[in-house]
Amino acid sequence: MPHPFVIEILVGESAIDHYGHVNNAEYLRWVERASWEHSGHLGLTLARYRELDRAMAVHRHELDYLAPSFAGERLAMATWIVACDGRLTLTRRFELKRLEDNVTLLRARTRYACIALSSGRPRRLPQEFVDGYGGALVVEA
């Protein structure tokens, strides 16, 4: 897909599980990190979320683990916003690759719902979210 937002990851020893490779929960942490870094790049920081009393809460994660990763490897996590209904939800896609050989390690999709931070209840996306996230929308092929 075109125009990804990409973060680089250096796999540390703390990410390794008792099987000797990156623990599956670590991949999910990297998905979350890429989401927050991309949101911040769009001007939608945690501080801004708090000011607007809104947040994008995870509704559903889908993660396809395709290959293992190991300590010391350099990875690249790409993310794209592929849906934003302008009312309540948005969806991101993710792809994690090992930089050394370009092998895809993970493909993921996360659907978010907008909530009020003060109550945890669903709330309409503020215009700032529609503009920021909707403006980064990439149409899936």
MODELLER restraints for C-alpha pairs under 7 A, 6 or more apart:
rsr = mdl.restraints
at = mdl.atoms
rsr.add(forms.Gaussian(group=physical.xy_distance, feature=features.Distance(at['CA:4:A'], at['CA:78:A']), mean=5.53, stdev=0.5))
rsr.add(forms.Gaussian(group=physical.xy_distance, feature=features.Distance(at['CA:4:A'], at['CA:79:A']), mean=5.56, stdev=0.5))
rsr.add(forms.Gaussian(group=physical.xy_distance, feature=features.Distance(at['CA:4:A'], at['CA:80:A']), mean=5.58, stdev=0.5))
rsr.add(forms.Gaussian(group=physical.xy_distance, feature=features.Distance(at['CA:5:A'], at['CA:38:A']), mean=6.45, stdev=0.5))
rsr.add(forms.Gaussian(group=physical.xy_distance, feature=features.Distance(at['CA:5:A'], at['CA:78:A']), mean=5.48, stdev=0.5))
rsr.add(forms.Gaussian(group=physical.xy_distance, feature=features.Distance(at['CA:5:A'], at['CA:79:A']), mean=5.36, stdev=0.5))
rsr.add(forms.Gaussian(group=physical.xy_distance, feature=features.Distance(at['CA:5:A'], at['CA:80:A']), mean=6.59, stdev=0.5))
rsr.add(forms.Gaussian(group=physical.xy_distance, feature=features.Distance(at['CA:6:A'], at['CA:76:A']), mean=6.39, stdev=0.5))
rsr.add(forms.Gaussian(group=physical.xy_distance, feature=features.Distance(at['CA:6:A'], at['CA:77:A']), mean=5.49, stdev=0.5))
rsr.add(forms.Gaussian(group=physical.xy_distance, feature=features.Distance(at['CA:6:A'], at['CA:78:A']), mean=4.34, stdev=0.5))
rsr.add(forms.Gaussian(group=physical.xy_distance, feature=features.Distance(at['CA:6:A'], at['CA:79:A']), mean=6.51, stdev=0.5))
rsr.add(forms.Gaussian(group=physical.xy_distance, feature=features.Distance(at['CA:7:A'], at['CA:34:A']), mean=6.37, stdev=0.5))
rsr.add(forms.Gaussian(group=physical.xy_distance, feature=features.Distance(at['CA:7:A'], at['CA:76:A']), mean=5.70, stdev=0.5))
rsr.add(forms.Gaussian(group=physical.xy_distance, feature=features.Distance(at['CA:7:A'], at['CA:77:A']), mean=5.36, stdev=0.5))
rsr.add(forms.Gaussian(group=physical.xy_distance, feature=features.Distance(at['CA:7:A'], at['CA:78:A']), mean=6.62, stdev=0.5))
rsr.add(forms.Gaussian(group=physical.xy_distance, feature=features.Distance(at['CA:8:A'], at['CA:75:A']), mean=5.66, stdev=0.5))
rsr.add(forms.Gaussian(group=physical.xy_distance, feature=features.Distance(at['CA:8:A'], at['CA:76:A']), mean=4.52, stdev=0.5))
rsr.add(forms.Gaussian(group=physical.xy_distance, feature=features.Distance(at['CA:8:A'], at['CA:77:A']), mean=6.37, stdev=0.5))
rsr.add(forms.Gaussian(group=physical.xy_distance, feature=features.Distance(at['CA:9:A'], at['CA:74:A']), mean=5.74, stdev=0.5))
rsr.add(forms.Gaussian(group=physical.xy_distance, feature=features.Distance(at['CA:9:A'], at['CA:75:A']), mean=4.96, stdev=0.5))
rsr.add(forms.Gaussian(group=physical.xy_distance, feature=features.Distance(at['CA:9:A'], at['CA:76:A']), mean=6.07, stdev=0.5))
rsr.add(forms.Gaussian(group=physical.xy_distance, feature=features.Distance(at['CA:10:A'], at['CA:72:A']), mean=6.28, stdev=0.5))
rsr.add(forms.Gaussian(group=physical.xy_distance, feature=features.Distance(at['CA:10:A'], at['CA:73:A']), mean=5.87, stdev=0.5))
rsr.add(forms.Gaussian(group=physical.xy_distance, feature=features.Distance(at['CA:10:A'], at['CA:74:A']), mean=4.65, stdev=0.5))
rsr.add(forms.Gaussian(group=physical.xy_distance, feature=features.Distance(at['CA:10:A'], at['CA:75:A']), mean=6.28, stdev=0.5))
rsr.add(forms.Gaussian(group=physical.xy_distance, feature=features.Distance(at['CA:11:A'], at['CA:70:A']), mean=6.75, stdev=0.5))
rsr.add(forms.Gaussian(group=physical.xy_distance, feature=features.Distance(at['CA:11:A'], at['CA:71:A']), mean=5.00, stdev=0.5))
rsr.add(forms.Gaussian(group=physical.xy_distance, feature=features.Distance(at['CA:11:A'], at['CA:72:A']), mean=5.18, stdev=0.5))
rsr.add(forms.Gaussian(group=physical.xy_distance, feature=features.Distance(at['CA:11:A'], at['CA:73:A']), mean=5.41, stdev=0.5))
rsr.add(forms.Gaussian(group=physical.xy_distance, feature=features.Distance(at['CA:11:A'], at['CA:74:A']), mean=6.43, stdev=0.5))
rsr.add(forms.Gaussian(group=physical.xy_distance, feature=features.Distance(at['CA:12:A'], at['CA:71:A']), mean=5.38, stdev=0.5))
rsr.add(forms.Gaussian(group=physical.xy_distance, feature=features.Distance(at['CA:12:A'], at['CA:72:A']), mean=6.16, stdev=0.5))
rsr.add(forms.Gaussian(group=physical.xy_distance, feature=features.Distance(at['CA:13:A'], at['CA:71:A']), mean=5.51, stdev=0.5))
rsr.add(forms.Gaussian(group=physical.xy_distance, feature=features.Distance(at['CA:15:A'], at['CA:22:A']), mean=5.26, stdev=0.5))
rsr.add(forms.Gaussian(group=physical.xy_distance, feature=features.Distance(at['CA:15:A'], at['CA:23:A']), mean=6.13, stdev=0.5))
rsr.add(forms.Gaussian(group=physical.xy_distance, feature=features.Distance(at['CA:15:A'], at['CA:26:A']), mean=6.15, stdev=0.5))
rsr.add(forms.Gaussian(group=physical.xy_distance, feature=features.Distance(at['CA:16:A'], at['CA:22:A']), mean=4.40, stdev=0.5))
rsr.add(forms.Gaussian(group=physical.xy_distance, feature=features.Distance(at['CA:16:A'], at['CA:23:A']), mean=5.72, stdev=0.5))
rsr.add(forms.Gaussian(group=physical.xy_distance, feature=features.Distance(at['CA:16:A'], at['CA:71:A']), mean=6.74, stdev=0.5))
rsr.add(forms.Gaussian(group=physical.xy_distance, feature=features.Distance(at['CA:17:A'], at['CA:23:A']), mean=5.14, stdev=0.5))
rsr.add(forms.Gaussian(group=physical.xy_distance, feature=features.Distance(at['CA:21:A'], at['CA:68:A']), mean=6.25, stdev=0.5))
rsr.add(forms.Gaussian(group=physical.xy_distance, feature=features.Distance(at['CA:21:A'], at['CA:69:A']), mean=5.69, stdev=0.5))
rsr.add(forms.Gaussian(group=physical.xy_distance, feature=features.Distance(at['CA:21:A'], at['CA:70:A']), mean=4.86, stdev=0.5))
rsr.add(forms.Gaussian(group=physical.xy_distance, feature=features.Distance(at['CA:22:A'], at['CA:68:A']), mean=6.68, stdev=0.5))
rsr.add(forms.Gaussian(group=physical.xy_distance, feature=features.Distance(at['CA:22:A'], at['CA:69:A']), mean=5.44, stdev=0.5))
rsr.add(forms.Gaussian(group=physical.xy_distance, feature=features.Distance(at['CA:22:A'], at['CA:70:A']), mean=5.77, stdev=0.5))
rsr.add(forms.Gaussian(group=physical.xy_distance, feature=features.Distance(at['CA:34:A'], at['CA:77:A']), mean=6.86, stdev=0.5))
rsr.add(forms.Gaussian(group=physical.xy_distance, feature=features.Distance(at['CA:34:A'], at['CA:79:A']), mean=6.85, stdev=0.5))
rsr.add(forms.Gaussian(group=physical.xy_distance, feature=features.Distance(at['CA:39:A'], at['CA:45:A']), mean=6.27, stdev=0.5))
rsr.add(forms.Gaussian(group=physical.xy_distance, feature=features.Distance(at['CA:42:A'], at['CA:132:A']), mean=5.88, stdev=0.5))
rsr.add(forms.Gaussian(group=physical.xy_distance, feature=features.Distance(at['CA:49:A'], at['CA:55:A']), mean=5.69, stdev=0.5))
rsr.add(forms.Gaussian(group=physical.xy_distance, feature=features.Distance(at['CA:53:A'], at['CA:116:A']), mean=5.38, stdev=0.5))
rsr.add(forms.Gaussian(group=physical.xy_distance, feature=features.Distance(at['CA:53:A'], at['CA:117:A']), mean=5.12, stdev=0.5))
rsr.add(forms.Gaussian(group=physical.xy_distance, feature=features.Distance(at['CA:53:A'], at['CA:118:A']), mean=6.39, stdev=0.5))
rsr.add(forms.Gaussian(group=physical.xy_distance, feature=features.Distance(at['CA:54:A'], at['CA:114:A']), mean=6.63, stdev=0.5))
rsr.add(forms.Gaussian(group=physical.xy_distance, feature=features.Distance(at['CA:54:A'], at['CA:115:A']), mean=5.54, stdev=0.5))
rsr.add(forms.Gaussian(group=physical.xy_distance, feature=features.Distance(at['CA:54:A'], at['CA:116:A']), mean=4.48, stdev=0.5))
rsr.add(forms.Gaussian(group=physical.xy_distance, feature=features.Distance(at['CA:54:A'], at['CA:117:A']), mean=5.25, stdev=0.5))
rsr.add(forms.Gaussian(group=physical.xy_distance, feature=features.Distance(at['CA:55:A'], at['CA:114:A']), mean=5.57, stdev=0.5))
rsr.add(forms.Gaussian(group=physical.xy_distance, feature=features.Distance(at['CA:55:A'], at['CA:115:A']), mean=5.39, stdev=0.5))
rsr.add(forms.Gaussian(group=physical.xy_distance, feature=features.Distance(at['CA:55:A'], at['CA:116:A']), mean=6.38, stdev=0.5))
rsr.add(forms.Gaussian(group=physical.xy_distance, feature=features.Distance(at['CA:55:A'], at['CA:117:A']), mean=6.15, stdev=0.5))
rsr.add(forms.Gaussian(group=physical.xy_distance, feature=features.Distance(at['CA:56:A'], at['CA:112:A']), mean=5.50, stdev=0.5))
rsr.add(forms.Gaussian(group=physical.xy_distance, feature=features.Distance(at['CA:56:A'], at['CA:113:A']), mean=5.42, stdev=0.5))
rsr.add(forms.Gaussian(group=physical.xy_distance, feature=features.Distance(at['CA:56:A'], at['CA:114:A']), mean=4.58, stdev=0.5))
rsr.add(forms.Gaussian(group=physical.xy_distance, feature=features.Distance(at['CA:56:A'], at['CA:115:A']), mean=6.38, stdev=0.5))
rsr.add(forms.Gaussian(group=physical.xy_distance, feature=features.Distance(at['CA:57:A'], at['CA:112:A']), mean=5.22, stdev=0.5))
rsr.add(forms.Gaussian(group=physical.xy_distance, feature=features.Distance(at['CA:57:A'], at['CA:113:A']), mean=5.36, stdev=0.5))
rsr.add(forms.Gaussian(group=physical.xy_distance, feature=features.Distance(at['CA:57:A'], at['CA:114:A']), mean=6.18, stdev=0.5))
rsr.add(forms.Gaussian(group=physical.xy_distance, feature=features.Distance(at['CA:57:A'], at['CA:115:A']), mean=6.71, stdev=0.5))
rsr.add(forms.Gaussian(group=physical.xy_distance, feature=features.Distance(at['CA:58:A'], at['CA:110:A']), mean=6.95, stdev=0.5))
rsr.add(forms.Gaussian(group=physical.xy_distance, feature=features.Distance(at['CA:58:A'], at['CA:111:A']), mean=6.11, stdev=0.5))
rsr.add(forms.Gaussian(group=physical.xy_distance, feature=features.Distance(at['CA:58:A'], at['CA:112:A']), mean=4.47, stdev=0.5))
rsr.add(forms.Gaussian(group=physical.xy_distance, feature=features.Distance(at['CA:58:A'], at['CA:113:A']), mean=6.46, stdev=0.5))
rsr.add(forms.Gaussian(group=physical.xy_distance, feature=features.Distance(at['CA:59:A'], at['CA:111:A']), mean=5.49, stdev=0.5))
rsr.add(forms.Gaussian(group=physical.xy_distance, feature=features.Distance(at['CA:59:A'], at['CA:112:A']), mean=5.05, stdev=0.5))
rsr.add(forms.Gaussian(group=physical.xy_distance, feature=features.Distance(at['CA:59:A'], at['CA:113:A']), mean=6.08, stdev=0.5))
rsr.add(forms.Gaussian(group=physical.xy_distance, feature=features.Distance(at['CA:60:A'], at['CA:110:A']), mean=5.63, stdev=0.5))
rsr.add(forms.Gaussian(group=physical.xy_distance, feature=features.Distance(at['CA:60:A'], at['CA:111:A']), mean=5.17, stdev=0.5))
rsr.add(forms.Gaussian(group=physical.xy_distance, feature=features.Distance(at['CA:61:A'], at['CA:109:A']), mean=5.97, stdev=0.5))
rsr.add(forms.Gaussian(group=physical.xy_distance, feature=features.Distance(at['CA:61:A'], at['CA:110:A']), mean=4.52, stdev=0.5))
rsr.add(forms.Gaussian(group=physical.xy_distance, feature=features.Distance(at['CA:61:A'], at['CA:111:A']), mean=6.63, stdev=0.5))
rsr.add(forms.Gaussian(group=physical.xy_distance, feature=features.Distance(at['CA:62:A'], at['CA:108:A']), mean=5.42, stdev=0.5))
rsr.add(forms.Gaussian(group=physical.xy_distance, feature=features.Distance(at['CA:62:A'], at['CA:109:A']), mean=5.17, stdev=0.5))
rsr.add(forms.Gaussian(group=physical.xy_distance, feature=features.Distance(at['CA:62:A'], at['CA:110:A']), mean=6.29, stdev=0.5))
rsr.add(forms.Gaussian(group=physical.xy_distance, feature=features.Distance(at['CA:63:A'], at['CA:106:A']), mean=7.00, stdev=0.5))
rsr.add(forms.Gaussian(group=physical.xy_distance, feature=features.Distance(at['CA:63:A'], at['CA:107:A']), mean=6.07, stdev=0.5))
rsr.add(forms.Gaussian(group=physical.xy_distance, feature=features.Distance(at['CA:63:A'], at['CA:108:A']), mean=4.34, stdev=0.5))
rsr.add(forms.Gaussian(group=physical.xy_distance, feature=features.Distance(at['CA:63:A'], at['CA:109:A']), mean=6.63, stdev=0.5))
rsr.add(forms.Gaussian(group=physical.xy_distance, feature=features.Distance(at['CA:64:A'], at['CA:106:A']), mean=5.62, stdev=0.5))
rsr.add(forms.Gaussian(group=physical.xy_distance, feature=features.Distance(at['CA:64:A'], at['CA:107:A']), mean=5.25, stdev=0.5))
rsr.add(forms.Gaussian(group=physical.xy_distance, feature=features.Distance(at['CA:64:A'], at['CA:108:A']), mean=5.99, stdev=0.5))
rsr.add(forms.Gaussian(group=physical.xy_distance, feature=features.Distance(at['CA:65:A'], at['CA:105:A']), mean=6.22, stdev=0.5))
rsr.add(forms.Gaussian(group=physical.xy_distance, feature=features.Distance(at['CA:65:A'], at['CA:106:A']), mean=4.78, stdev=0.5))
rsr.add(forms.Gaussian(group=physical.xy_distance, feature=features.Distance(at['CA:65:A'], at['CA:107:A']), mean=6.86, stdev=0.5))
rsr.add(forms.Gaussian(group=physical.xy_distance, feature=features.Distance(at['CA:66:A'], at['CA:104:A']), mean=6.81, stdev=0.5))
rsr.add(forms.Gaussian(group=physical.xy_distance, feature=features.Distance(at['CA:66:A'], at['CA:105:A']), mean=4.85, stdev=0.5))
rsr.add(forms.Gaussian(group=physical.xy_distance, feature=features.Distance(at['CA:66:A'], at['CA:106:A']), mean=5.37, stdev=0.5))
rsr.add(forms.Gaussian(group=physical.xy_distance, feature=features.Distance(at['CA:67:A'], at['CA:105:A']), mean=4.56, stdev=0.5))
rsr.add(forms.Gaussian(group=physical.xy_distance, feature=features.Distance(at['CA:68:A'], at['CA:105:A']), mean=6.42, stdev=0.5))
rsr.add(forms.Gaussian(group=physical.xy_distance, feature=features.Distance(at['CA:74:A'], at['CA:98:A']), mean=6.12, stdev=0.5))
rsr.add(forms.Gaussian(group=physical.xy_distance, feature=features.Distance(at['CA:74:A'], at['CA:99:A']), mean=5.76, stdev=0.5))
rsr.add(forms.Gaussian(group=physical.xy_distance, feature=features.Distance(at['CA:75:A'], at['CA:96:A']), mean=6.82, stdev=0.5))
rsr.add(forms.Gaussian(group=physical.xy_distance, feature=features.Distance(at['CA:75:A'], at['CA:97:A']), mean=5.57, stdev=0.5))
rsr.add(forms.Gaussian(group=physical.xy_distance, feature=features.Distance(at['CA:75:A'], at['CA:98:A']), mean=4.47, stdev=0.5))
rsr.add(forms.Gaussian(group=physical.xy_distance, feature=features.Distance(at['CA:75:A'], at['CA:99:A']), mean=5.34, stdev=0.5))
rsr.add(forms.Gaussian(group=physical.xy_distance, feature=features.Distance(at['CA:76:A'], at['CA:96:A']), mean=5.67, stdev=0.5))
rsr.add(forms.Gaussian(group=physical.xy_distance, feature=features.Distance(at['CA:76:A'], at['CA:97:A']), mean=5.34, stdev=0.5))
rsr.add(forms.Gaussian(group=physical.xy_distance, feature=features.Distance(at['CA:76:A'], at['CA:98:A']), mean=6.47, stdev=0.5))
rsr.add(forms.Gaussian(group=physical.xy_distance, feature=features.Distance(at['CA:76:A'], at['CA:99:A']), mean=6.55, stdev=0.5))
rsr.add(forms.Gaussian(group=physical.xy_distance, feature=features.Distance(at['CA:77:A'], at['CA:94:A']), mean=6.84, stdev=0.5))
rsr.add(forms.Gaussian(group=physical.xy_distance, feature=features.Distance(at['CA:77:A'], at['CA:95:A']), mean=5.71, stdev=0.5))
rsr.add(forms.Gaussian(group=physical.xy_distance, feature=features.Distance(at['CA:77:A'], at['CA:96:A']), mean=4.37, stdev=0.5))
rsr.add(forms.Gaussian(group=physical.xy_distance, feature=features.Distance(at['CA:77:A'], at['CA:97:A']), mean=6.54, stdev=0.5))
rsr.add(forms.Gaussian(group=physical.xy_distance, feature=features.Distance(at['CA:78:A'], at['CA:94:A']), mean=5.48, stdev=0.5))
rsr.add(forms.Gaussian(group=physical.xy_distance, feature=features.Distance(at['CA:78:A'], at['CA:95:A']), mean=5.23, stdev=0.5))
rsr.add(forms.Gaussian(group=physical.xy_distance, feature=features.Distance(at['CA:78:A'], at['CA:96:A']), mean=6.36, stdev=0.5))
rsr.add(forms.Gaussian(group=physical.xy_distance, feature=features.Distance(at['CA:79:A'], at['CA:92:A']), mean=6.62, stdev=0.5))
rsr.add(forms.Gaussian(group=physical.xy_distance, feature=features.Distance(at['CA:79:A'], at['CA:93:A']), mean=5.54, stdev=0.5))
rsr.add(forms.Gaussian(group=physical.xy_distance, feature=features.Distance(at['CA:79:A'], at['CA:94:A']), mean=4.45, stdev=0.5))
rsr.add(forms.Gaussian(group=physical.xy_distance, feature=features.Distance(at['CA:79:A'], at['CA:95:A']), mean=6.63, stdev=0.5))
rsr.add(forms.Gaussian(group=physical.xy_distance, feature=features.Distance(at['CA:80:A'], at['CA:92:A']), mean=5.47, stdev=0.5))
rsr.add(forms.Gaussian(group=physical.xy_distance, feature=features.Distance(at['CA:80:A'], at['CA:93:A']), mean=5.33, stdev=0.5))
rsr.add(forms.Gaussian(group=physical.xy_distance, feature=features.Distance(at['CA:80:A'], at['CA:94:A']), mean=6.66, stdev=0.5))
rsr.add(forms.Gaussian(group=physical.xy_distance, feature=features.Distance(at['CA:80:A'], at['CA:138:A']), mean=6.46, stdev=0.5))
rsr.add(forms.Gaussian(group=physical.xy_distance, feature=features.Distance(at['CA:81:A'], at['CA:91:A']), mean=5.86, stdev=0.5))
rsr.add(forms.Gaussian(group=physical.xy_distance, feature=features.Distance(at['CA:81:A'], at['CA:92:A']), mean=4.37, stdev=0.5))
rsr.add(forms.Gaussian(group=physical.xy_distance, feature=features.Distance(at['CA:81:A'], at['CA:93:A']), mean=6.47, stdev=0.5))
rsr.add(forms.Gaussian(group=physical.xy_distance, feature=features.Distance(at['CA:81:A'], at['CA:136:A']), mean=6.37, stdev=0.5))
rsr.add(forms.Gaussian(group=physical.xy_distance, feature=features.Distance(at['CA:81:A'], at['CA:137:A']), mean=4.99, stdev=0.5))
rsr.add(forms.Gaussian(group=physical.xy_distance, feature=features.Distance(at['CA:81:A'], at['CA:138:A']), mean=5.97, stdev=0.5))
rsr.add(forms.Gaussian(group=physical.xy_distance, feature=features.Distance(at['CA:82:A'], at['CA:91:A']), mean=5.70, stdev=0.5))
rsr.add(forms.Gaussian(group=physical.xy_distance, feature=features.Distance(at['CA:82:A'], at['CA:92:A']), mean=5.57, stdev=0.5))
rsr.add(forms.Gaussian(group=physical.xy_distance, feature=features.Distance(at['CA:82:A'], at['CA:93:A']), mean=6.67, stdev=0.5))
rsr.add(forms.Gaussian(group=physical.xy_distance, feature=features.Distance(at['CA:82:A'], at['CA:137:A']), mean=5.56, stdev=0.5))
rsr.add(forms.Gaussian(group=physical.xy_distance, feature=features.Distance(at['CA:82:A'], at['CA:138:A']), mean=5.19, stdev=0.5))
rsr.add(forms.Gaussian(group=physical.xy_distance, feature=features.Distance(at['CA:82:A'], at['CA:139:A']), mean=5.74, stdev=0.5))
rsr.add(forms.Gaussian(group=physical.xy_distance, feature=features.Distance(at['CA:82:A'], at['CA:140:A']), mean=6.29, stdev=0.5))
rsr.add(forms.Gaussian(group=physical.xy_distance, feature=features.Distance(at['CA:83:A'], at['CA:90:A']), mean=5.21, stdev=0.5))
rsr.add(forms.Gaussian(group=physical.xy_distance, feature=features.Distance(at['CA:83:A'], at['CA:91:A']), mean=4.96, stdev=0.5))
rsr.add(forms.Gaussian(group=physical.xy_distance, feature=features.Distance(at['CA:83:A'], at['CA:137:A']), mean=6.54, stdev=0.5))
rsr.add(forms.Gaussian(group=physical.xy_distance, feature=features.Distance(at['CA:84:A'], at['CA:90:A']), mean=4.18, stdev=0.5))
rsr.add(forms.Gaussian(group=physical.xy_distance, feature=features.Distance(at['CA:84:A'], at['CA:91:A']), mean=6.53, stdev=0.5))
rsr.add(forms.Gaussian(group=physical.xy_distance, feature=features.Distance(at['CA:84:A'], at['CA:134:A']), mean=5.82, stdev=0.5))
rsr.add(forms.Gaussian(group=physical.xy_distance, feature=features.Distance(at['CA:86:A'], at['CA:125:A']), mean=6.51, stdev=0.5))
rsr.add(forms.Gaussian(group=physical.xy_distance, feature=features.Distance(at['CA:86:A'], at['CA:130:A']), mean=5.44, stdev=0.5))
rsr.add(forms.Gaussian(group=physical.xy_distance, feature=features.Distance(at['CA:87:A'], at['CA:124:A']), mean=5.22, stdev=0.5))
rsr.add(forms.Gaussian(group=physical.xy_distance, feature=features.Distance(at['CA:87:A'], at['CA:125:A']), mean=5.35, stdev=0.5))
rsr.add(forms.Gaussian(group=physical.xy_distance, feature=features.Distance(at['CA:88:A'], at['CA:113:A']), mean=5.59, stdev=0.5))
rsr.add(forms.Gaussian(group=physical.xy_distance, feature=features.Distance(at['CA:88:A'], at['CA:114:A']), mean=5.29, stdev=0.5))
rsr.add(forms.Gaussian(group=physical.xy_distance, feature=features.Distance(at['CA:88:A'], at['CA:123:A']), mean=6.74, stdev=0.5))
rsr.add(forms.Gaussian(group=physical.xy_distance, feature=features.Distance(at['CA:88:A'], at['CA:124:A']), mean=5.21, stdev=0.5))
rsr.add(forms.Gaussian(group=physical.xy_distance, feature=features.Distance(at['CA:88:A'], at['CA:125:A']), mean=5.52, stdev=0.5))
rsr.add(forms.Gaussian(group=physical.xy_distance, feature=features.Distance(at['CA:89:A'], at['CA:112:A']), mean=5.48, stdev=0.5))
rsr.add(forms.Gaussian(group=physical.xy_distance, feature=features.Distance(at['CA:89:A'], at['CA:113:A']), mean=4.51, stdev=0.5))
rsr.add(forms.Gaussian(group=physical.xy_distance, feature=features.Distance(at['CA:89:A'], at['CA:114:A']), mean=6.17, stdev=0.5))
rsr.add(forms.Gaussian(group=physical.xy_distance, feature=features.Distance(at['CA:90:A'], at['CA:111:A']), mean=5.90, stdev=0.5))
rsr.add(forms.Gaussian(group=physical.xy_distance, feature=features.Distance(at['CA:90:A'], at['CA:112:A']), mean=5.38, stdev=0.5))
rsr.add(forms.Gaussian(group=physical.xy_distance, feature=features.Distance(at['CA:90:A'], at['CA:113:A']), mean=6.74, stdev=0.5))
rsr.add(forms.Gaussian(group=physical.xy_distance, feature=features.Distance(at['CA:91:A'], at['CA:110:A']), mean=5.61, stdev=0.5))
rsr.add(forms.Gaussian(group=physical.xy_distance, feature=features.Distance(at['CA:91:A'], at['CA:111:A']), mean=4.35, stdev=0.5))
rsr.add(forms.Gaussian(group=physical.xy_distance, feature=features.Distance(at['CA:91:A'], at['CA:112:A']), mean=6.12, stdev=0.5))
rsr.add(forms.Gaussian(group=physical.xy_distance, feature=features.Distance(at['CA:92:A'], at['CA:109:A']), mean=5.62, stdev=0.5))
rsr.add(forms.Gaussian(group=physical.xy_distance, feature=features.Distance(at['CA:92:A'], at['CA:110:A']), mean=5.32, stdev=0.5))
rsr.add(forms.Gaussian(group=physical.xy_distance, feature=features.Distance(at['CA:92:A'], at['CA:111:A']), mean=6.54, stdev=0.5))
rsr.add(forms.Gaussian(group=physical.xy_distance, feature=features.Distance(at['CA:93:A'], at['CA:108:A']), mean=5.71, stdev=0.5))
rsr.add(forms.Gaussian(group=physical.xy_distance, feature=features.Distance(at['CA:93:A'], at['CA:109:A']), mean=4.40, stdev=0.5))
rsr.add(forms.Gaussian(group=physical.xy_distance, feature=features.Distance(at['CA:93:A'], at['CA:110:A']), mean=6.54, stdev=0.5))
rsr.add(forms.Gaussian(group=physical.xy_distance, feature=features.Distance(at['CA:94:A'], at['CA:107:A']), mean=5.60, stdev=0.5))
rsr.add(forms.Gaussian(group=physical.xy_distance, feature=features.Distance(at['CA:94:A'], at['CA:108:A']), mean=4.93, stdev=0.5))
rsr.add(forms.Gaussian(group=physical.xy_distance, feature=features.Distance(at['CA:94:A'], at['CA:109:A']), mean=6.12, stdev=0.5))
rsr.add(forms.Gaussian(group=physical.xy_distance, feature=features.Distance(at['CA:95:A'], at['CA:106:A']), mean=5.65, stdev=0.5))
rsr.add(forms.Gaussian(group=physical.xy_distance, feature=features.Distance(at['CA:95:A'], at['CA:107:A']), mean=4.61, stdev=0.5))
rsr.add(forms.Gaussian(group=physical.xy_distance, feature=features.Distance(at['CA:95:A'], at['CA:108:A']), mean=6.47, stdev=0.5))
rsr.add(forms.Gaussian(group=physical.xy_distance, feature=features.Distance(at['CA:96:A'], at['CA:104:A']), mean=5.82, stdev=0.5))
rsr.add(forms.Gaussian(group=physical.xy_distance, feature=features.Distance(at['CA:96:A'], at['CA:105:A']), mean=5.46, stdev=0.5))
rsr.add(forms.Gaussian(group=physical.xy_distance, feature=features.Distance(at['CA:96:A'], at['CA:106:A']), mean=5.02, stdev=0.5))
rsr.add(forms.Gaussian(group=physical.xy_distance, feature=features.Distance(at['CA:96:A'], at['CA:107:A']), mean=6.56, stdev=0.5))
rsr.add(forms.Gaussian(group=physical.xy_distance, feature=features.Distance(at['CA:97:A'], at['CA:103:A']), mean=5.43, stdev=0.5))
rsr.add(forms.Gaussian(group=physical.xy_distance, feature=features.Distance(at['CA:97:A'], at['CA:104:A']), mean=4.34, stdev=0.5))
rsr.add(forms.Gaussian(group=physical.xy_distance, feature=features.Distance(at['CA:97:A'], at['CA:105:A']), mean=5.48, stdev=0.5))
rsr.add(forms.Gaussian(group=physical.xy_distance, feature=features.Distance(at['CA:98:A'], at['CA:104:A']), mean=6.56, stdev=0.5))
rsr.add(forms.Gaussian(group=physical.xy_distance, feature=features.Distance(at['CA:98:A'], at['CA:105:A']), mean=6.97, stdev=0.5))
rsr.add(forms.Gaussian(group=physical.xy_distance, feature=features.Distance(at['CA:114:A'], at['CA:122:A']), mean=5.76, stdev=0.5))
rsr.add(forms.Gaussian(group=physical.xy_distance, feature=features.Distance(at['CA:114:A'], at['CA:123:A']), mean=5.67, stdev=0.5))
rsr.add(forms.Gaussian(group=physical.xy_distance, feature=features.Distance(at['CA:114:A'], at['CA:124:A']), mean=6.46, stdev=0.5))
rsr.add(forms.Gaussian(group=physical.xy_distance, feature=features.Distance(at['CA:114:A'], at['CA:125:A']), mean=5.94, stdev=0.5))
rsr.add(forms.Gaussian(group=physical.xy_distance, feature=features.Distance(at['CA:115:A'], at['CA:121:A']), mean=5.21, stdev=0.5))
rsr.add(forms.Gaussian(group=physical.xy_distance, feature=features.Distance(at['CA:115:A'], at['CA:122:A']), mean=4.20, stdev=0.5))
rsr.add(forms.Gaussian(group=physical.xy_distance, feature=features.Distance(at['CA:115:A'], at['CA:123:A']), mean=4.90, stdev=0.5))
rsr.add(forms.Gaussian(group=physical.xy_distance, feature=features.Distance(at['CA:116:A'], at['CA:122:A']), mean=6.37, stdev=0.5))
rsr.add(forms.Gaussian(group=physical.xy_distance, feature=features.Distance(at['CA:116:A'], at['CA:123:A']), mean=5.82, stdev=0.5))
